[in-house]
Each structure stands twice: as C-alpha cells, then as structure tokens.
Amino acid sequence: MPSTDPAGRRSYDASGRQAAARRNRAAVLRACGELLLAEGYQATTMRAVAARAGVSPEMVYKTYGSKPGLMKALWDTTLAGDDDPVPMSERPALQQVWAEKDARRKLRQYAAFVCGFHERTAPLQSLLGEAGPEVAQVLATTERERLTGVTAFIAHLAQQGMLRADAAPTQEADACWVLTGPHVYTQLTAGRQWDAAAYQRWLSQVLADSLLP
C-alpha cells in the first residue's frame, strides 16, 4: 500500500512495478527460449520474442540492449534456474561443495554440480554454437566465466590442503576447465550415450586422479 508523508502526499510504492517488471523479464526469457528451440536463432528476433511474450519491442531492447545481450541473459537464467542476482558460488549446490571436508566426497559433489550445469545448458550451447559470429562473444564470455569458477574451485582445494604437493594451481585449473567443459560432456553423453550417473562417476574419478595426493 502507498504510504502518506507528513505533508499529506502519497509516496510511491515501487513494489508493484518491480514485480511487474520481473514478470515481464521472465516472460521474455521464456519466449526467447521457446522460439530458439522451435524456430532457430535467425527466427528468434527481438520483435518476435516481444510479440510472443506480450510486451513491447522497446521493453526488450531497453532491458537487454541487443540480441546477443538477450542470449546472454537467457544463458544466465538457464544456468542458474532463475533470475535472482545471486552468484553461482553463493548458491546451495556450491555452498555444499565448499563445506564438505572429505576431498573425494567434495569432488563427487563438484562432479554432480558440473553435470547439472551441462544438463541445463547443453541444448542452448548447441543452438548458440550454430548461430555464427553474432553470438560468438557470448559463448566466449560464458567460457571465461566458467574458467573463473573452476580457478576458484582449485584455489579452494589448495587452501584446504587437498591438492597433491607437486600441483601447479594455474595448470590444474586449466586442465580442470578442459575436463569439465561442454564438449567433453557432449561427446560422452550424446556421442557415446553415457547417462548422467556414468558421466559423474568418470569425472569424479578423473579429477581425483589428477588433483589429489
């Protein structure tokens, strides 16, 4: 409810507008994902997304700036599962990894997190990979962000005294970034028909063999 200030003027309550804006953003991203899967990247124009979402094209441009900007927002919400502005490192799945005291259980939990990451994003990764130069920077940005996350994980292992004595953290982060990458996941699951459980077991074991004493 709007409140009244001492002079008798009604102050503006922004909560309703904020809720509406969030609903509109959710509708836009849902429409974008549906169009992308059904029609492909070229047909997923800003105006087509706006029409499907029931909002104005101006709202879509004002919120996301450009089509690559819209694709990056779609990636971020697909990865996280929502549009809450909470970093991945602060979300429950990774908080559980950070809190685990046993090194091998920690790696199993991390492998499960990586698998979930790829299960959510693999279809979008494939579609954006076929979109051409326009979204190449979007995919490059997602890989830089993934490297940042992997590097933080290796640093965490080092701080916990879990890395083998001769490990070079920078090189281990690079190797882990490759091992946990989308192409390896796709080759093993889509290419070799591994299920999620098999992929998780393999990744956990490979990381343990590579990183632990």
KOLDOLO-750899 format. One record per residue: x, y, z of N, C-alpha, C in turn; residue number from 0; residue in one letter. Coordinates in Angstrom, 3 decimals, padded with zeros to 6 digits. Example, Ala and Ser with C-alpha at 12.3 -4.5 7.8 and 13.67 -1.06 7.14 Angstrom:
<atoms>
n.xx	n.yy	n.zz	ca.xx	ca.yy	ca.zz	c.xx	c.yy	c.zz	i	aa
013.190	-005.690	007.800	012.300	-004.500	007.800	013.200	-003.300	007.800	0	a
012.850	-002.250	007.080	013.670	-001.060	007.140	012.900	000.030	007.870	1	s
</atoms>
This chain:
<atoms>
n.xx	n.yy	n.zz	ca.xx	ca.yy	ca.zz	c.xx	c.yy	c.zz	i	aa
000.842	-001.205	000.000	000.000	000.000	000.000	000.875	001.252	000.000	0	m
000.507	002.273	-000.803	001.250	003.531	-000.738	001.094	004.160	000.632	1	p
002.139	004.795	001.114	002.080	005.468	002.407	001.882	006.953	002.201	2	s
001.569	007.657	003.305	001.339	009.099	003.237	002.395	009.805	004.052	3	t
003.066	010.802	003.475	004.108	011.515	004.207	003.475	012.575	005.099	4	d
004.264	013.245	005.972	003.688	014.222	006.912	002.947	015.350	006.247	5	p
003.289	015.671	005.012	002.609	016.772	004.328	001.316	016.328	003.672	6	a
001.001	015.052	003.820	-000.248	014.567	003.256	-000.116	014.005	001.863	7	g
001.091	014.027	001.292	001.281	013.498	-000.056	001.462	011.987	000.017	8	r
000.956	011.286	-000.965	001.091	009.838	-001.019	002.428	009.494	-001.668	9	r
003.292	008.770	-000.954	004.574	008.376	-001.536	004.375	007.156	-002.420	10	s
005.248	007.031	-003.394	005.089	005.965	-004.396	005.630	004.647	-003.871	11	y
004.820	003.582	-004.015	005.237	002.231	-003.644	005.687	001.528	-004.918	12	d
006.986	001.247	-005.021	007.536	000.682	-006.255	007.407	-000.825	-006.335	13	a
006.921	-001.477	-005.288	006.931	-002.938	-005.281	006.087	-003.530	-006.401	14	s
004.938	-002.906	-006.691	004.081	-003.419	-007.753	004.748	-003.330	-009.103	15	g
005.411	-002.198	-009.361	006.101	-002.033	-010.639	007.275	-002.990	-010.754	16	r
007.997	-003.204	-009.654	009.123	-004.127	-009.676	008.663	-005.552	-009.951	17	q
007.548	-005.945	-009.344	007.015	-007.285	-009.580	006.582	-007.449	-011.029	18	a
005.959	-006.422	-011.593	005.535	-006.483	-012.987	006.734	-006.570	-013.922	19	a
007.781	-005.799	-013.608	008.986	-005.842	-014.433	009.623	-007.224	-014.396	20	a
009.618	-007.834	-013.219	010.195	-009.170	-013.122	009.372	-010.186	-013.906	21	r
008.048	-010.072	-013.846	007.189	-010.965	-014.632	007.441	-010.777	-016.114	22	r
007.614	-009.541	-016.539	007.882	-009.280	-017.957	009.218	-009.876	-018.386	23	n
010.238	-009.720	-017.542	011.542	-010.305	-017.885	011.439	-011.821	-017.993	24	r
010.720	-012.432	-017.052	010.551	-013.889	-017.095	009.810	-014.311	-018.359	25	a
008.788	-013.542	-018.749	008.027	-013.864	-019.958	008.901	-013.738	-021.200	26	a
009.742	-012.711	-021.230	010.636	-012.511	-022.374	011.633	-013.663	-022.499	27	v
012.248	-014.045	-021.390	013.238	-015.115	-021.453	012.590	-016.457	-021.780	28	l
011.401	-016.683	-021.267	010.679	-017.916	-021.605	010.339	-017.932	-023.095	29	r
009.856	-016.816	-023.612	009.531	-016.722	-025.031	010.773	-016.900	-025.892	30	a
011.866	-016.314	-025.459	013.121	-016.438	-026.208	013.560	-017.896	-026.283	31	c
013.534	-018.590	-025.152	013.920	-019.992	-025.152	013.027	-020.848	-026.015	32	g
011.714	-020.597	-025.953	010.771	-021.381	-026.756	010.982	-021.148	-028.244	33	e
011.159	-019.891	-028.633	011.390	-019.588	-030.048	012.705	-020.166	-030.541	34	l
013.723	-020.055	-029.714	015.034	-020.546	-030.104	014.991	-022.050	-030.368	35	l
014.334	-022.791	-029.488	014.244	-024.238	-029.652	013.351	-024.633	-030.828	36	l
012.279	-023.862	-031.046	011.312	-024.230	-032.085	011.692	-023.726	-033.469	37	a
012.254	-022.514	-033.530	012.460	-021.865	-034.831	013.924	-021.638	-035.193	38	e
014.826	-021.722	-034.223	016.229	-021.467	-034.505	016.625	-020.035	-034.220	39	g
017.913	-019.784	-034.287	018.436	-018.483	-033.870	017.981	-017.352	-034.780	40	y
018.041	-017.545	-036.086	017.730	-016.448	-037.001	016.287	-015.984	-036.856	41	q
015.374	-016.917	-036.592	013.961	-016.554	-036.459	013.649	-015.934	-035.107	42	a
014.565	-016.062	-034.169	014.328	-015.530	-032.825	014.764	-014.074	-032.786	43	t
013.962	-013.227	-033.413	014.270	-011.794	-033.430	013.746	-011.137	-032.159	44	t
014.230	-009.953	-031.887	013.773	-009.223	-030.712	012.267	-008.953	-030.800	45	m
011.778	-008.611	-031.986	010.349	-008.332	-032.149	009.517	-009.604	-032.005	46	r
010.020	-010.720	-032.522	009.293	-011.976	-032.383	009.213	-012.393	-030.924	47	a
010.284	-012.199	-030.198	010.291	-012.521	-028.769	009.304	-011.621	-028.033	48	v
009.329	-010.340	-028.348	008.409	-009.400	-027.691	006.954	-009.785	-027.953	49	a
006.647	-010.129	-029.202	005.273	-010.491	-029.549	004.840	-011.748	-028.794	50	a
005.711	-012.732	-028.723	005.375	-013.974	-028.027	005.216	-013.749	-026.524	51	r
006.019	-012.842	-025.973	005.965	-012.563	-024.543	004.845	-011.601	-024.170	52	a
004.253	-010.916	-025.172	003.189	-009.956	-024.883	003.693	-008.647	-024.325	53	g
004.893	-008.247	-024.728	005.455	-006.975	-024.290	005.875	-006.185	-025.525	54	v
006.286	-004.953	-025.311	006.696	-004.121	-026.443	008.141	-004.426	-026.833	55	s
008.473	-004.297	-028.118	009.869	-004.437	-028.519	010.778	-003.452	-027.784	56	p
010.244	-002.259	-027.486	011.044	-001.257	-026.781	011.465	-001.773	-025.403	57	e
010.558	-002.486	-024.738	010.897	-003.034	-023.427	012.037	-004.039	-023.540	58	m
012.000	-004.879	-024.575	013.042	-005.894	-024.754	014.382	-005.216	-025.043	59	v
014.372	-004.227	-025.933	015.627	-003.521	-026.240	016.157	-002.761	-025.034	60	y
015.257	-002.120	-024.288	015.689	-001.345	-023.128	016.300	-002.252	-022.056	61	k
015.748	-003.449	-021.904	016.207	-004.357	-020.849	017.486	-005.083	-021.234	62	t
017.586	-005.517	-022.506	018.694	-006.396	-022.899	019.661	-005.777	-023.899	63	y
019.286	-004.655	-024.483	020.203	-003.920	-025.337	020.321	-004.436	-026.750	64	g
020.497	-005.734	-026.909	020.729	-006.317	-028.224	020.361	-007.785	-028.171	65	s
020.339	-008.410	-029.335	020.034	-009.838	-029.380	021.102	-010.661	-028.647	66	k
022.406	-010.406	-028.844	023.392	-011.124	-028.024	023.203	-010.893	-026.528	67	p
022.810	-009.678	-026.145	022.548	-009.415	-024.740	021.392	-010.240	-024.218	68	g
020.369	-010.415	-025.042	019.234	-011.260	-024.672	019.684	-012.711	-024.536	69	l
020.537	-013.177	-025.443	021.019	-014.551	-025.375	021.867	-014.783	-024.121	70	m
022.656	-013.794	-023.741	023.459	-013.943	-022.520	022.547	-014.025	-021.295	71	k
021.494	-013.221	-021.271	020.549	-013.283	-020.149	019.855	-014.637	-020.109	72	a
019.495	-015.166	-021.281	018.877	-016.486	-021.340	019.840	-017.543	-020.824	73	l
021.109	-017.433	-021.206	022.118	-018.378	-020.715	022.216	-018.321	-019.186	74	w
022.308	-017.123	-018.648	022.497	-016.964	-017.201	021.326	-017.556	-016.418	75	d
020.109	-017.305	-016.880	018.952	-017.833	-016.155	018.804	-019.335	-016.362	76	t
019.190	-019.835	-017.535	019.163	-021.283	-017.762	020.168	-021.973	-016.858	77	t
021.338	-021.391	-016.728	022.370	-021.947	-015.861	021.929	-021.956	-014.406	78	l
021.412	-020.839	-013.942	021.065	-020.704	-012.524	019.724	-021.333	-012.178	79	a
018.817	-021.380	-013.153	017.476	-021.868	-012.883	016.504	-020.775	-012.482	80	g
016.993	-019.545	-012.330	016.142	-018.401	-012.002	016.911	-017.138	-012.364	81	d
016.250	-015.980	-012.175	016.915	-014.716	-012.498	017.308	-013.938	-011.254	82	d
017.387	-014.634	-010.111	017.833	-013.957	-008.894	019.302	-013.537	-009.039	83	d
019.657	-012.326	-008.599	021.040	-011.843	-008.749	021.961	-012.421	-007.681	84	p
022.047	-013.757	-007.642	022.886	-014.450	-006.664	024.003	-015.161	-007.415	85	v
025.277	-014.854	-007.133	026.374	-015.534	-007.828	026.302	-017.046	-007.645	86	p
026.781	-017.788	-008.642	026.752	-019.244	-008.562	027.501	-019.745	-007.335	87	m
028.597	-019.073	-006.978	029.405	-019.528	-005.847	028.668	-019.433	-004.522	88	s
027.587	-018.641	-004.488	026.824	-018.470	-003.260	025.536	-019.280	-003.239	89	e
025.314	-020.071	-004.265	024.104	-020.882	-004.334	024.306	-022.200	-003.586	90	r
023.205	-022.836	-003.149	023.324	-024.003	-002.268	024.190	-025.131	-002.809	91	p
024.117	-025.423	-004.104	024.877	-026.555	-004.646	026.371	-026.376	-004.425	92	a
026.878	-025.171	-004.690	028.307	-024.945	-004.494	028.647	-024.680	-003.038	93	l
027.732	-024.102	-002.286	027.994	-023.936	-000.859	028.190	-025.295	-000.190	94	q
027.456	-026.289	-000.642	027.624	-027.642	-000.118	029.000	-028.195	-000.476	95	q
029.449	-027.911	-001.700	030.788	-028.345	-002.112	031.844	-027.688	-001.224	96	v
031.733	-026.367	-001.035	032.743	-025.666	-000.230	032.793	-026.211	001.198	97	w
031.643	-026.601	001.725	031.576	-027.013	003.129	032.068	-028.432	003.372	98	a
032.091	-029.258	002.336	032.485	-030.662	002.511	033.955	-030.770	002.931	99	e
034.229	-031.581	003.941	035.586	-031.711	004.470	036.360	-032.886	003.880	100	k
035.672	-033.851	003.311	036.344	-035.003	002.721	036.625	-034.717	001.246	101	d
037.881	-034.867	000.829	038.285	-034.464	-000.518	037.549	-035.238	-001.602	102	a
037.429	-036.539	-001.456	036.783	-037.337	-002.503	035.285	-037.064	-002.571	103	r
034.656	-036.895	-001.421	033.236	-036.529	-001.453	033.057	-035.142	-002.070	104	r
033.980	-034.247	-001.781	033.924	-032.902	-002.375	033.968	-032.983	-003.898	105	k
034.867	-033.821	-004.421	034.968	-033.953	-005.878	033.728	-034.612	-006.467	106	l
033.122	-035.563	-005.742	031.888	-036.166	-006.239	030.767	-035.129	-006.297	107	r
030.696	-034.284	-005.275	029.680	-033.237	-005.278	029.936	-032.217	-006.389	108	q
031.199	-031.906	-006.601	031.536	-030.962	-007.668	031.197	-031.552	-009.032	109	y
031.476	-032.849	-009.217	031.133	-033.510	-010.479	029.626	-033.479	-010.706	110	a
028.842	-033.659	-009.642	027.388	-033.590	-009.761	026.945	-032.180	-010.151	111	a
027.590	-031.163	-009.578	027.283	-029.778	-009.938	027.586	-029.528	-011.408	112	f
028.756	-029.989	-011.869	029.143	-029.795	-013.271	028.157	-030.498	-014.196	113	v
027.758	-031.706	-013.834	026.802	-032.447	-014.653	025.482	-031.692	-014.743	114	c
024.989	-031.185	-013.632	023.756	-030.412	-013.648	023.870	-029.161	-014.502	115	g
025.010	-028.510	-014.409	025.310	-027.336	-015.246	025.119	-027.688	-016.722	116	f
025.736	-028.801	-017.147	025.675	-029.167	-018.565	024.292	-029.670	-018.960	117	h
023.630	-030.374	-018.085	022.274	-030.837	-018.419	021.349	-029.657	-018.698	118	e
021.501	-028.585	-017.940	020.644	-027.414	-018.141	021.028	-026.633	-019.386	119	r
022.309	-026.538	-019.672	022.760	-025.612	-020.721	023.105	-026.273	-022.052	120	t
023.223	-027.589	-022.117	023.691	-028.247	-023.349	022.829	-027.919	-024.572	121	a
021.486	-027.984	-024.481	020.700	-027.632	-025.676	020.941	-026.198	-026.137	122	p
021.025	-025.273	-025.178	021.263	-023.873	-025.524	022.668	-023.692	-026.087	123	l
023.640	-024.373	-025.511	025.015	-024.314	-026.008	025.064	-024.733	-027.472	124	q
024.362	-025.806	-027.811	024.353	-026.300	-029.185	023.725	-025.293	-030.139	125	s
022.594	-024.723	-029.745	021.916	-023.757	-030.607	022.735	-022.494	-030.805	126	l
023.322	-021.991	-029.739	024.130	-020.777	-029.862	025.416	-021.050	-030.634	127	l
025.940	-022.266	-030.515	027.139	-022.612	-031.251	026.933	-022.606	-032.754	128	g
025.684	-022.778	-033.187	025.357	-022.777	-034.610	024.935	-021.402	-035.115	129	e
024.905	-020.413	-034.217	024.358	-019.105	-034.578	025.337	-018.217	-035.327	130	a
026.619	-018.545	-035.286	027.589	-017.765	-036.021	028.247	-016.674	-035.213	131	g
028.961	-015.762	-035.902	029.785	-014.759	-035.222	029.028	-013.843	-034.281	132	p
027.730	-013.643	-034.538	026.966	-012.672	-033.735	026.963	-013.028	-032.255	133	e
026.970	-014.318	-031.951	026.928	-014.719	-030.545	028.217	-015.411	-030.102	134	v
029.229	-015.360	-030.947	030.500	-015.981	-030.567	031.039	-015.359	-029.279	135	a
030.867	-014.046	-029.142	031.356	-013.367	-027.946	030.592	-013.802	-026.707	136	q
029.312	-014.111	-026.869	028.517	-014.596	-025.745	029.089	-015.909	-025.227	137	v
029.369	-016.832	-026.159	029.929	-018.121	-025.753	031.333	-017.957	-025.178	138	l
032.106	-017.045	-025.745	033.440	-016.792	-025.202	033.344	-016.261	-023.774	139	a
032.372	-015.407	-023.530	032.179	-014.869	-022.183	031.778	-015.968	-021.209	140	t
030.889	-016.864	-021.629	030.481	-017.952	-020.732	031.662	-018.859	-020.389	141	t
032.565	-019.057	-021.339	033.731	-019.897	-021.056	034.715	-019.195	-020.128	142	e
034.860	-017.881	-020.272	035.708	-017.139	-019.335	035.127	-017.203	-017.930	143	r
033.814	-017.084	-017.838	033.167	-017.177	-016.529	033.339	-018.566	-015.937	144	e
033.266	-019.579	-016.784	033.446	-020.946	-016.292	034.876	-021.152	-015.817	145	r
035.847	-020.595	-016.528	037.237	-020.693	-016.102	037.441	-020.000	-014.762	146	l
036.791	-018.862	-014.574	036.882	-018.167	-013.289	036.356	-019.059	-012.162	147	t
035.237	-019.723	-012.411	034.677	-020.606	-011.397	035.563	-021.798	-011.111	148	g
036.107	-022.413	-012.155	037.000	-023.563	-011.977	038.257	-023.147	-011.221	149	v
038.807	-021.987	-011.565	040.007	-021.490	-010.888	039.738	-021.279	-009.401	150	t
038.556	-020.762	-009.073	038.192	-020.578	-007.665	038.096	-021.922	-006.946	151	a
037.600	-022.933	-007.639	037.485	-024.256	-007.036	038.868	-024.846	-006.757	152	f
039.787	-024.725	-007.706	041.149	-025.236	-007.500	041.834	-024.476	-006.369	153	i
041.632	-023.169	-006.314	042.203	-022.382	-005.218	041.634	-022.837	-003.875	154	a
040.360	-023.159	-003.856	039.734	-023.671	-002.637	040.381	-024.991	-002.212	155	h
040.596	-025.901	-003.159	041.259	-027.169	-002.834	042.655	-026.919	-002.272	156	l
043.375	-025.971	-002.872	044.720	-025.658	-002.394	044.667	-025.102	-000.969	157	a
043.721	-024.214	-000.711	043.596	-023.627	000.625	043.245	-024.672	001.679	158	q
042.511	-025.697	001.254	042.126	-026.765	002.166	043.207	-027.832	002.312	159	q
044.344	-027.658	001.611	045.419	-028.633	001.670	045.090	-029.949	000.988	160	g
044.226	-029.907	-000.011	043.771	-031.134	-000.664	044.483	-031.426	-001.974	161	m
045.159	-030.445	-002.560	045.888	-030.689	-003.803	047.152	-031.491	-003.528	162	l
047.548	-032.283	-004.511	048.808	-033.009	-004.355	049.961	-032.005	-004.277	163	r
051.064	-032.410	-003.644	052.140	-031.485	-003.299	052.773	-030.830	-004.518	164	a
052.881	-031.557	-005.641	053.567	-031.010	-006.815	052.622	-030.309	-007.784	165	d
051.389	-030.071	-007.373	050.417	-029.458	-008.274	050.718	-027.980	-008.488	166	a
050.583	-027.539	-009.727	050.680	-026.122	-010.073	049.254	-025.610	-010.266	167	a
048.731	-024.809	-009.344	047.308	-024.449	-009.384	046.831	-023.886	-010.723	168	p
047.627	-023.048	-011.364	047.180	-022.471	-012.632	047.002	-023.547	-013.690	169	t
047.973	-024.451	-013.797	047.862	-025.531	-014.775	046.731	-026.488	-014.418	170	q
046.557	-026.754	-013.135	045.468	-027.645	-012.726	044.119	-027.020	-013.035	171	e
044.007	-025.712	-012.872	042.756	-025.028	-013.211	042.482	-025.138	-014.707	172	a
043.515	-024.957	-015.525	043.341	-025.087	-016.973	042.894	-026.500	-017.344	173	d
043.530	-027.496	-016.742	043.192	-028.887	-017.050	041.768	-029.208	-016.591	174	a
041.409	-028.734	-015.413	040.065	-028.969	-014.894	039.025	-028.275	-015.766	175	c
039.355	-027.094	-016.256	038.463	-026.349	-017.155	038.180	-027.163	-018.413	176	w
039.209	-027.818	-018.951	039.028	-028.653	-020.141	038.205	-029.896	-019.806	177	v
038.562	-030.575	-018.731	037.884	-031.821	-018.365	036.404	-031.609	-018.073	178	l
036.076	-030.460	-017.496	034.683	-030.185	-017.138	033.938	-029.423	-018.226	179	t
034.521	-029.300	-019.402	033.952	-028.483	-020.459	032.754	-029.107	-021.152	180	g
032.003	-028.284	-021.883	030.789	-028.758	-022.558	031.062	-029.756	-023.672	181	p
032.213	-029.632	-024.346	032.482	-030.542	-025.462	032.743	-031.961	-024.960	182	h
033.464	-032.089	-023.865	033.696	-033.418	-023.295	032.371	-034.025	-022.848	183	v
031.555	-033.218	-022.173	030.240	-033.705	-021.735	029.408	-034.187	-022.920	184	y
029.360	-033.392	-023.984	028.544	-033.741	-025.144	029.066	-034.989	-025.843	185	t
030.393	-035.093	-025.973	030.968	-036.262	-026.628	030.646	-037.550	-025.873	186	q
030.665	-037.490	-024.553	030.425	-038.695	-023.765	028.936	-039.025	-023.641	187	l
028.084	-038.017	-023.524	026.655	-038.284	-023.340	025.943	-038.450	-024.683	188	t
025.979	-037.424	-025.520	025.314	-037.525	-026.827	026.089	-038.440	-027.773	189	a
027.422	-038.318	-027.746	028.228	-039.105	-028.691	028.359	-040.564	-028.318	190	g
028.614	-040.847	-027.045	028.846	-042.227	-026.601	027.711	-042.782	-025.749	191	r
026.651	-042.008	-025.613	025.423	-042.466	-024.946	025.615	-042.779	-023.459	192	q
026.543	-042.082	-022.802	026.665	-042.221	-021.356	025.479	-041.535	-020.700	193	w
025.000	-042.105	-019.571	023.993	-041.395	-018.804	024.673	-040.464	-017.800	194	d
023.865	-039.662	-017.106	024.415	-038.664	-016.204	025.233	-039.303	-015.089	195	a
024.760	-040.432	-014.576	025.472	-041.089	-013.480	026.848	-041.558	-013.919	196	a
026.941	-042.117	-015.128	028.233	-042.576	-015.638	029.182	-041.402	-015.837	197	a
028.654	-040.296	-016.373	029.491	-039.112	-016.562	029.988	-038.598	-015.224	198	y
029.134	-038.526	-014.231	029.551	-038.037	-012.915	030.631	-038.925	-012.300	199	q
030.448	-040.246	-012.402	031.452	-041.159	-011.837	032.789	-040.980	-012.531	200	r
032.758	-040.885	-013.854	034.006	-040.709	-014.610	034.687	-039.401	-014.231	201	w
033.926	-038.301	-014.213	034.520	-037.002	-013.930	035.088	-036.965	-012.524	202	l
034.364	-037.495	-011.561	034.842	-037.528	-010.183	036.156	-038.290	-010.074	203	s
036.239	-039.439	-010.757	037.450	-040.254	-010.678	038.627	-039.581	-011.371	204	q
038.378	-039.005	-012.529	039.451	-038.324	-013.274	039.984	-037.134	-012.472	205	v
039.082	-036.367	-011.877	039.528	-035.236	-011.067	040.311	-035.700	-009.851	206	l
039.866	-036.769	-009.220	040.585	-037.286	-008.057	041.977	-037.757	-008.453	207	a
042.081	-038.484	-009.564	043.381	-038.974	-010.019	044.324	-037.823	-010.373	208	d
043.746	-036.742	-010.893	044.568	-035.617	-011.354	044.970	-034.678	-010.216	209	s
044.091	-034.489	-009.240	044.271	-033.401	-008.279	044.734	-033.850	-006.893	210	l
044.295	-035.000	-006.462	044.531	-035.383	-005.065	045.867	-036.104	-004.882	211	l
046.419	-036.069	-003.685	047.658	-036.798	-003.419	047.514	-038.276	-003.686	212	p
</atoms>
